[in-house]
Amino acid sequence: MIRLLMVILPLAFLIYGLIDALRSDAADVRSLPKTAWVLIIIVLPLVGVALWLIFGRPDYAPQSNAYPKQPVAPDDDPDFLRNLETARRHRTEDERLRKLQADLEAREAKLREEKPDDDGARDGTNRQDKPGSAS
């Protein structure tokens, strides 16, 4: 039984290393070209596989850390919420300014209706003396 394990384990190790080397992308292989690693694994079965695993195998990083975590929904995104609050403040301020403008125009119209002759008296000129008025 032990003799059988001494044959099967190294053979399994060789097959695993050879398949791993063959399936890896040539651009991701480290240290040596992919064909050199395959030859090393075939010529030096146990040592070649160990060297492949240590020095040649591509460094596969976990994909979850590859990209920064981004919010899934808009209400999880602080920038979106900040922009939403800013837009709300701008709308409120615009509405307040429109109301003030309308109130000012209403007051000016009311003053014009109450004192139509008083416009010229305020700046010290007579209404008939203004340029463009009919004399």
Kinemage of the C-alpha trace (Angstrom):
@kinemage 1
@onewidth
@group {chain A} dominant
@subgroup {mainchain}
@vectorlist {calphas} color= white
{ca met a 1} P 0.000 0.000 0.000
{ca ile a 2} L 2.792 2.426 0.879
{ca arg a 3} L 4.627 1.539 -2.319
{ca leu a 4} L 1.491 2.354 -4.260
{ca leu a 5} L 1.183 5.772 -2.512
{ca met a 6} L 4.847 6.487 -3.265
{ca val a 7} L 4.066 6.076 -6.966
{ca ile a 8} L 0.580 7.638 -7.101
{ca leu a 9} L 1.298 10.835 -5.115
{ca pro a 10} L 4.299 11.979 -7.185
{ca leu a 11} L 2.432 11.060 -10.383
{ca ala a 12} L -0.607 13.052 -9.251
{ca phe a 13} L 1.677 15.954 -8.301
{ca leu a 14} L 3.289 15.809 -11.770
{ca ile a 15} L -0.058 15.690 -13.571
{ca tyr a 16} L -1.433 18.558 -11.499
{ca gly a 17} L 1.634 20.750 -12.166
{ca leu a 18} L 1.698 19.925 -15.865
{ca ile a 19} L -2.015 20.667 -16.352
{ca asp a 20} L -1.732 23.861 -14.307
{ca ala a 21} L 1.223 25.038 -16.416
{ca leu a 22} L -0.529 24.178 -19.678
{ca arg a 23} L -3.800 25.889 -18.721
{ca ser a 24} L -2.203 29.101 -17.467
{ca asp a 25} L -2.101 32.122 -19.757
{ca ala a 26} L 1.340 32.657 -21.304
{ca ala a 27} L 1.222 36.386 -20.518
{ca asp a 28} L 0.645 35.718 -16.784
{ca val a 29} L 3.432 33.156 -16.266
{ca arg a 30} L 6.297 34.475 -14.132
{ca ser a 31} L 10.094 34.089 -14.396
{ca leu a 32} L 10.388 31.951 -17.559
{ca pro a 33} L 8.317 31.432 -20.713
{ca lys a 34} L 5.468 28.940 -20.492
{ca thr a 35} L 7.158 26.363 -22.770
{ca ala a 36} L 10.282 26.408 -20.601
{ca trp a 37} L 8.185 25.677 -17.522
{ca val a 38} L 6.454 22.755 -19.250
{ca leu a 39} L 9.844 21.305 -20.236
{ca ile a 40} L 11.203 21.761 -16.693
{ca ile a 41} L 8.158 19.981 -15.247
{ca ile a 42} L 8.562 17.054 -17.667
{ca val a 43} L 12.354 16.703 -17.259
{ca leu a 44} L 12.450 17.205 -13.464
{ca pro a 45} L 9.046 15.879 -12.342
{ca leu a 46} L 8.921 16.641 -8.604
{ca val a 47} L 11.442 19.471 -8.489
{ca gly a 48} L 10.034 21.026 -11.668
{ca val a 49} L 6.487 21.088 -10.284
{ca ala a 50} L 7.706 22.558 -6.998
{ca leu a 51} L 9.649 25.259 -8.863
{ca trp a 52} L 6.593 25.936 -11.046
{ca leu a 53} L 4.369 26.418 -8.006
{ca ile a 54} L 6.875 28.690 -6.263
{ca phe a 55} L 8.375 30.745 -9.099
{ca gly a 56} L 6.374 30.312 -12.297
{ca arg a 57} L 2.718 30.032 -11.446
{ca pro a 58} L 0.694 33.184 -12.154
{ca asp a 59} L -0.152 35.207 -9.095
{ca tyr a 60} L -3.917 34.981 -8.924
{ca ala a 61} L -5.230 37.761 -6.727
{ca pro a 62} L -8.753 37.595 -5.322
{ca gln a 63} L -11.165 39.393 -7.632
{ca ser a 64} L -13.091 41.041 -4.805
{ca asn a 65} L -10.114 43.307 -4.011
{ca ala a 66} L -9.427 44.154 -7.655
{ca tyr a 67} L -12.001 46.960 -7.730
{ca pro a 68} L -12.912 49.382 -4.969
{ca lys a 69} L -16.307 48.794 -3.425
{ca gln a 70} L -18.824 51.064 -5.067
{ca pro a 71} L -22.304 51.793 -3.837
{ca val a 72} L -24.969 49.517 -5.236
{ca ala a 73} L -27.960 51.824 -4.937
{ca pro a 74} L -28.016 55.609 -5.414
{ca asp a 75} L -29.027 56.195 -1.808
{ca asp a 76} L -25.838 54.401 -0.674
{ca asp a 77} L -23.620 56.820 -2.596
{ca pro a 78} L -22.580 59.808 -0.440
{ca asp a 79} L -21.774 61.913 -3.530
{ca phe a 80} L -25.254 61.321 -4.927
{ca leu a 81} L -26.853 62.272 -1.625
{ca arg a 82} L -24.671 65.391 -1.360
{ca asn a 83} L -25.626 66.446 -4.901
{ca leu a 84} L -29.270 65.771 -4.117
{ca glu a 85} L -29.098 67.992 -1.032
{ca thr a 86} L -27.294 70.730 -2.967
{ca ala a 87} L -29.903 70.648 -5.741
{ca arg a 88} L -32.695 70.822 -3.165
{ca arg a 89} L -31.065 73.855 -1.517
{ca his a 90} L -30.669 75.576 -4.898
{ca arg a 91} L -34.329 74.967 -5.766
{ca thr a 92} L -35.443 76.308 -2.391
{ca glu a 93} L -33.251 79.402 -2.762
{ca asp a 94} L -34.488 80.014 -6.338
{ca glu a 95} L -38.084 79.724 -5.165
{ca arg a 96} L -37.426 82.143 -2.289
{ca leu a 97} L -35.801 84.642 -4.667
{ca arg a 98} L -38.722 84.376 -7.106
{ca lys a 99} L -41.168 85.100 -4.292
{ca leu a 100} L -39.104 88.096 -3.140
{ca gln a 101} L -38.882 89.370 -6.726
{ca ala a 102} L -42.647 89.032 -7.184
{ca asp a 103} L -43.266 90.742 -3.839
{ca leu a 104} L -40.923 93.598 -4.782
{ca glu a 105} L -42.583 94.036 -8.174
{ca ala a 106} L -46.026 94.029 -6.529
{ca arg a 107} L -44.922 96.698 -4.038
{ca glu a 108} L -43.412 98.828 -6.818
{ca ala a 109} L -46.604 98.529 -8.878
{ca lys a 110} L -48.675 99.471 -5.855
{ca leu a 111} L -46.470 102.513 -5.199
{ca arg a 112} L -46.726 103.571 -8.854
{ca glu a 113} L -50.510 103.343 -8.696
{ca glu a 114} L -50.717 105.365 -5.471
{ca lys a 115} L -48.340 108.165 -6.512
{ca pro a 116} L -47.958 108.421 -10.281
{ca asp a 117} L -46.860 112.098 -10.215
{ca asp a 118} L -44.407 111.542 -7.402
{ca asp a 119} L -41.829 109.745 -9.630
{ca gly a 120} L -40.335 112.968 -10.934
{ca ala a 121} L -40.380 114.666 -7.561
{ca arg a 122} L -38.155 112.041 -5.955
{ca asp a 123} L -35.099 112.648 -8.128
{ca gly a 124} L -35.589 116.411 -8.283
{ca thr a 125} L -36.731 116.617 -11.889
{ca asn a 126} L -40.096 117.352 -13.310
{ca arg a 127} L -41.758 114.686 -15.377
{ca gln a 128} L -42.053 117.020 -18.344
{ca asp a 129} L -38.324 117.802 -18.254
{ca lys a 130} L -37.302 114.163 -18.929
{ca pro a 131} L -35.847 113.505 -22.371
{ca gly a 132} L -38.172 111.732 -24.720
{ca ser a 133} L -41.333 112.998 -23.038
{ca ala a 134} L -43.861 114.892 -25.054
{ca ser a 135} L -43.787 118.658 -24.279
